[in-house]
Amino acid sequence: MKKMTEYVNYIDVEMTPNELESLFVKDFIKMRKENNLTQELLADYSNVERVKIARIESGMHSPTVKTLMEILGPIGYTIKIEKINKK
């Protein structure tokens, strides 16, 4: 079996999945606060339980894409796939 680095399209990134998840959580919290939303208010708008939002923000829960769309859509946000730039 080939190693990832042996594939032609393989790109070595400097961030681990855990670091990327941590960055996502920080951005999620920042987005909520920049929009003057409490977890409770975000839960009301999105119809997703506040406990689930709290668990996402604490890193205890990794949400599905569907859950993220349910949370972000009603307040005018979406998610996208974005290339990671090297430092």
LINTAQUI-V311490 format. One line per field, one symbol per residue. ss: DSSP state (H for helix, E for strand, C for the rest). psi: psi as a letter, one per 20 degrees, with the letter a starting at -180 (. if undefined). burial: # if it has 24 or more other C-alpha atoms within 12 Angstrom, else .. Layout:
ss: ???
psi: ???
burial: ???
//
This chain:
ss: CCCHHHCCCCCCCCCCHHHHHHHHHHHHHHHHHHCCCCHHHHHHHHCCCHHHHHHHHHCCCCCCHHHHHHHHHCCCCCCCCCCCCCC
psi: pqqhiiqgjpppqiprhhhggggggghggggghhjlprhgghgghikpqhhgghhghijhpoqrgggghhghgijkraqrpppppq.
burial: ........................#..##..#......#..##..#.#...###.##.....#....#.###...............
//
